Amino acid sequence: MPLSLNPATGERVARYDVHSPQQIEAALSAAVAAQRNWRATPIGQRLPLLSTIARELRADVERFAQLITLEMGKPIAEARAEVEKSAWTLDHYAENSERYLAAEPIRSSATESTVVFEPLGVLLAIMPWNYPFWQFFRFLAPALAAGNGAILKHASNVPACAVALEEVVRRAGAPEGLCSTLLVEPAAVAGLIADDRVAAVTVTGSTEVGALVAAQAGAHLKKHVLELGGSDPFIVLADADLEEAAQAAVRSRFNTVGQSCVNAKRLIVDQRVADAFVELVAGKAGALVLGDPSDEATQIGPLARGDLRDVLHDQVRRTVAAGATLLLGGRLVDGPGFFYPPTLLDHVTPEMAAFTEETFGPVASVTRVNDAAEAVELANRTEYGLGAALWTSDPDEARRLVPLIDAGAVFVNAMVASDPRLPFGGIKKSGYGRELGGYGIREFVNVKTVWIGPEVTA
């Protein structure tokens, strides 16, 4: 049952009824009809809708930000930034999609053939709660630009956000039925994937959910994109700018209360500078303000759910019991809500829970290494492969090491972040396929070869 709880208090905000089979049937039929007309609309006439949605988001940014904060506990300043990033992404695809999807000529002396990019149809988007607006719009912007329709199945703990997303797209003037939200139980997703009216599936979520969706989509031979978990390494070599690296490490690890797939979860540091680096991180992390996420001063709000806090605390306890040093936090916060303090673990080894498991919350772990070779080896010693950060003042060393790191993205002297201009996605159990940029918009299109023989061109 979709249930909206305030994670800062644990109190129920609202309860929603799931959509009936009749409502699901109507939504799918409407989506197919709307998409049939939408794909026939020239791309230049489709793109203004994206710009209008962006304006609608910016015009009501405060309401949407407060909704994000209320339902999943994100600090209000970060929630506003999420809404703005969603608008930026819509603007990006409004401005660049014609270029991304331009037909590619294949010329020879006898032919004038082309490769063209055509929409697949109605797409099912299975979205997570940690970025309830941004995750959806980074899918929707390229999907609509390419001529597809969309059905949203959002996380069950952000139903108010899910309803608001459909509302803002409709208010912007989208054709009726082109983009709909379905409030359904997880058990109903298999039926949606199997439905012939759903052409393809995208999912952002845990590795376990991704594997399940991949099996269901594969059984029906449907294209799918998986953006799953991550345990991103943050490598600090001996010659790095430690002040800059520590500042980025704290920001990267603790934004969204540590509940992001690309948070810097494993800080892998050359032992020659580890003491100094850890001292800097401890000072910055210890100064973060934990409290009511609707307060402008708050930097660390609650975790989104109580069970997530329980899992995180268990990972910390097991890591400390195995020999790690607890420098900050590591205790449950008294009072209502699902708060967990900024936590720093030092001397974490590759066998400990905080290294081998994805820690989805405000917990940073430090693993000390002897040199760059060991740092890369440990960075790759994970089942995940989403992002990685590398800090060094030697550009030649950076160029040498980047190809050795197993990840969908490597950021040198910067924190890993998604950007609508850049492809985003992972390898290994972090999933496959790409979102964003030109690569992302081409995930859900038919790459069609049109061969025109000489008797036609003559």
Secondary structure as GFF3:
##gff-version 3
##sequence-region A 1 458
A	DSSP	beta_strand	3	6	.	.	.	ID=ss1
A	DSSP	beta_strand	11	15	.	.	.	ID=ss2
A	DSSP	alpha_helix	21	40	.	.	.	ID=ss3
A	DSSP	alpha_helix	43	59	.	.	.	ID=ss4
A	DSSP	alpha_helix	61	72	.	.	.	ID=ss5
A	DSSP	alpha_helix	76	100	.	.	.	ID=ss6
A	DSSP	beta_strand	104	107	.	.	.	ID=ss7
A	DSSP	beta_strand	112	119	.	.	.	ID=ss8
A	DSSP	beta_strand	122	126	.	.	.	ID=ss9
A	DSSP	alpha_helix	134	146	.	.	.	ID=ss10
A	DSSP	beta_strand	149	153	.	.	.	ID=ss11
A	DSSP	alpha_helix	159	171	.	.	.	ID=ss12
A	DSSP	beta_strand	179	181	.	.	.	ID=ss13
A	DSSP	three_ten_helix	186	188	.	.	.	ID=ss14
A	DSSP	alpha_helix	189	194	.	.	.	ID=ss15
A	DSSP	beta_strand	198	204	.	.	.	ID=ss16
A	DSSP	alpha_helix	207	219	.	.	.	ID=ss17
A	DSSP	beta_strand	223	227	.	.	.	ID=ss18
A	DSSP	beta_strand	232	236	.	.	.	ID=ss19
A	DSSP	alpha_helix	242	254	.	.	.	ID=ss20
A	DSSP	three_ten_helix	255	258	.	.	.	ID=ss21
A	DSSP	beta_strand	264	270	.	.	.	ID=ss22
A	DSSP	alpha_helix	271	286	.	.	.	ID=ss23
A	DSSP	alpha_helix	306	321	.	.	.	ID=ss24
A	DSSP	beta_strand	325	328	.	.	.	ID=ss25
A	DSSP	beta_strand	343	346	.	.	.	ID=ss26
A	DSSP	alpha_helix	353	356	.	.	.	ID=ss27
A	DSSP	beta_strand	363	369	.	.	.	ID=ss28
A	DSSP	alpha_helix	372	379	.	.	.	ID=ss29
A	DSSP	beta_strand	384	385	.	.	.	ID=ss30
A	DSSP	beta_strand	387	391	.	.	.	ID=ss31
A	DSSP	alpha_helix	395	401	.	.	.	ID=ss32
A	DSSP	three_ten_helix	402	404	.	.	.	ID=ss33
A	DSSP	beta_strand	409	412	.	.	.	ID=ss34
A	DSSP	beta_strand	427	428	.	.	.	ID=ss35
A	DSSP	beta_strand	431	432	.	.	.	ID=ss36
A	DSSP	alpha_helix	437	441	.	.	.	ID=ss37
A	DSSP	beta_strand	445	450	.	.	.	ID=ss38
A	DSSP	alpha_helix	454	457	.	.	.	ID=ss39
###
